Amino acid sequence: MPWRETPGQLERARAERPVVVPAPDGALFGILTPPNPAVPSAGLCAVLFTRPRSHRDRMFVELARELACRGFAAFRFDYHGTGDSGGTSGFLDPNQPYRGDAVAVLRHLRAACGQRRFVLVGSCFDARTALSAFADEAAAIEALAFVAAPCMALDTQVKAHADHKDWRHLLRALRNPENWRGLARAERWRHMTSVFSRVAGRSLAGEGGELPLAPSFMEHFGALARSRARALFLYGIADQEYATFQVAERTLLARLDAATRARFEVVLWPGHVHGFLEVDRQRETLAKLLDWIGALPAARGSGSTAEA
């Protein structure tokens, strides 16, 4: 456990209860953390999308319990084919998000648990799955935290990452001994070949047009834009996924009307956000999510009784 639980968080942990959600691809097992009844209710349920339901270093366990200390309900769950849920596991393609799971969770929380308004949180595949829920449940979603997710098909994401580089970047990379040692792996050779060919091609032919965004991303982003929800887009500038989001910034976000664009916040940090090994960055992400969710207009006035 990467944090020292406060008395308030421990009290919320003891109040948690299991929930089984009927879903098209198998029953989903989750944990509902009820809000602290001693503080003003935020009137919102934060749904945390991740694999497993604890997230990295049990980060979403802490997030759920601290949000509950501040008056939010929180729900974290396993997708079908994962953890304690039923169904069959498979390859996770962000462009084929588990929309059925997302919609089933929101509808069950409404019907069986009395939750009406939701904040969705996810990174990478999980962010794309959370985004997909807008196609069916936009009216119930108040906000989306969309962290370090790709916006293109997998076969164009590497191309987008390569288009983010130039010859100076490649020369610096060639002077790094770690990169040469990495070439012992076949997949690293393929990546380097792709990057060199893209940079060389742009040098000979010019920049050319934008690489295409995934159709599923454009569909679900459109549903988000038509909703009233606020959104946080959080990336590290070194993330491969950020190169794909830049295309969305120059195209989809740039075409939004002023009122819609004002609901969307884009936050860029140095280095990586998408990763498993940087615990300090995970802690920074957790703090940002807590601050952003707590500052939502719909949640203003909620407090926290969690002791430091």
C-alpha angles and dihedrals in degrees: 000000000000097000139051105243116232121226088253093055092047090052090052090048090057090052095054120114135191120250127193114206120201107227136171096252100038140316112294122222118212145159123237116206109198120215122260105267090209094069130059111278117250089208090223136107117212111214111201115206115200148117113272105017090244093059121205114340088353087291094152092050088061092042092052094048096044091048088051089053087057095052102270127122112227133199128190123178147170119253118236111285091023134098113327096346125105129242134063125304122231146165111304111229113179088213090060099048123183093257092157091058093047095050093044091053095050093046093047093048088053097045101037105024103034096241114148109168126045144198113201123208129186146134130219110336089004093055090051090050091050090048091051090062089072089073089069109014107032094129091061098046118091099177146359129210104202110188127191098324127158118243099195137067112277093250092058098041093080089049091052090050090050091050087058090064135072137191093276090056091050093049090052090049092052090056091057111094091204090063091054092050089050090060088077085082117080094219090055090054090053091049093049092047090052093049093048093048093049094048092045092047092053091048091055101037106026129248098303125188132323121281111248123265116229113269091230091054092050092048094050094040088054090055089050091050092051091051127078093241126126119228138201117204110194123185141155112234089230093054115114086219091059091065088062094045090054088067089053089050093052094045119020100027093041091057096053119110116251096258093052094044090052089064092059123078121194115199121187123190129188116258122004133338094169105073146093105224107055103086093176090056090048089054090050090050091050091051092048092051092050092049095045096046092045091052095053110125090235090056100044114131095034114128139194131238093183108126119223 
